[in-house]
Amino acid sequence: MRQAGRYLPEYRALRAGCPSFLAFCYSPELAAEATLQPIRRFDFDAAILFSDILVVPDALGQEVRFEAGEGPRLRPLEPDLEGLAPSLNPRKVGQVAEAAARARALLSPEKALIGFCGAPWTVASYMIGGGSSPDQQAVRLFAYRHPDAFKALIDRLVEASVAFLMAQVDAGVDVIQIFDSWAGVLPTGELRRWCVEPVGRMLQELRLRAPHVKSIVFPRGVGNRLTAYGDLPCHALGLDTAADAALAARALPSGLTLQGNLDPLALVAGGAALDEAIAQAQENFRDRAWIFNLGHGVVPETPVEHVQKLVEALRGSG
Ligand code: 1CP
């Protein structure tokens, strides 16, 4: 999850040495090191590549900046997509791929390395809106007012995102995850059109080009529309904190692995609240193939000892 490393003092120390977040993402040495830090400390089963979903607009030539304490800022796109390159900057993609190759070489073989990208809808929401917004009004209005231009942007992002993922696959990632963090703001028809269908196209292409690679889709905030994802050719579906895990476990095809969905704030709180949340998750997913995860990113104020305790509790229950 995003910001997974920020609660770790060793990440903050490494990050302090690099003034720009994007420069950090494009440094193969720093990004590989940040990828491995949580594994060294907690011996997790899988590492997630240190990068960001906004590397894709940046590598397509859109200006992207990360302001401290403010989140990302992008120069908003014109409706004609003027200024956007037809394909990703190969040098930038190469640096991310090199980070993945280094991390894979340093990880022990039994640990999985997860590569990722944002889903076209979520990446487009930052490209059109110019930053983060709780209801994503700008991109939703753009999609209603300029459906042809928006379709062209989504198609460009499908292609660029598959290329970005394939560069990571060729560098050795074992699993890819597609983050659709803003899927939940859309009405159901729009959700199918701008989220489910384009992500489905990406998965089909990846299946053809990298049949050995496993895939996880994380459509945050979709509630009972999770069932719209049941037919996608992915291996696992990530559930967010607010998803009804027990209902999802009953409603989704039994061959689909579920991932999730402990509340990141239960991890901050620790104590009885954390014990209860762990027990509840184990109960909810009892009869399913399940990848334990949080329902969203680790928040920076999470005590490191609580993460240690969580790992011990999960391992202890075997
Ligand atoms: O300086 C810093 O440390 C900035 C914090 C940070 C980090 C650590 C950002 C800024 N991105 C990341 C890395 C990141 N992003 C990872 C690597 C794993 C790790 O954290 O170690 C991953 C998987 C992401 C994915 C990502 N980036 C998502 C999808 C997941 C999610 O959280 O929903 C999204 C939406 C982003 C955009 C982003 N990156 C960073 C910020 C502040 C934002 C905007 C978030 C928002 O709109 O609220």
Residues whose N, C-alpha, C, O or C-beta is under 5 A from the ligand:
A	BS01	1CP	M1 R2 Q3 A4 G5 F21 I48 L49 F50 S51 D52 I53 G71 P72 S132 F179 S181 G297
